[in-house]
């Protein structure tokens, strides 16, 4: 296990799935991890679910994901004014899953906002911006009185009645002993979820080091109400529905898809 090249998103939402892994872990943004996994620079990575849909060569660790079954809190469009009147939404390129989820929602709801790249280093806040992960949590803390927040997990649940799967553990096809790795990752998740106070303590310590004012009450709600860490029947249905809508709206080719589960 120590020689395994493991990558993981560097957000609070991943802590219950990675804390206590015995080997080295390389932390990065979702898009960077997807690129490294594709190139074979990582063996296993917790990455955007869209990476599997786009390149289904990987094996999925069954029963583990980062999902929501309603509001997720940390994948939002921050906007001024009514969402139906927004003409442009500045996107966060760090997550292709969130960007494509936004495209699906806009298309299905008949909203016509254009998605645009942001201006690097710009201090000016746009009228609407897609924000994910810890950055979204910070933004909501700092600008709660200036913006409204369109939660993509909540909108997905209203549209489909299903959970949305943001991230999965993916294992490259050439990795040996993949079943054992998958079992270790499931066991790690189970151990961490059984001891949420330790996860909260670690998260609070890191936030304090980073001068970030999150509270134990917020983190407890985030881990136990907003996030889900399983990948069961309904999550699989949600992921399949996402794949179907991505194909409908031109983000994926139309083809039959199956999940290679471990």
FENQUIRA-V139107 format. One record per run of one state. SS is the DSSP state (@ for helix, = for strand, . for the rest). FROM is the first residue (numbers start at 1). TO is the last residue. If there is no record, write none. Layout:
ss	from	to
SS	FROM	TO
SS	FROM	TO
This chain:
ss	from	to
.	1	5
=	6	9
.	10	11
@	12	18
.	19	24
=	25	28
.	29	29
@	30	38
.	39	43
=	44	48
@	49	54
.	55	58
=	59	68
.	69	74
=	75	79
.	80	82
@	83	85
.	86	87
=	88	91
.	92	95
@	96	109
.	110	113
=	114	117
.	118	127
=	128	132
@	133	143
.	144	147
=	148	151
@	152	160
.	161	163
=	164	171
.	172	177
@	178	193
.	194	195
@	196	209
.	210	215
@	216	226
.	227	227
=	228	228
.	229	232
@	233	248
.	249	260
=	261	261
.	262	262
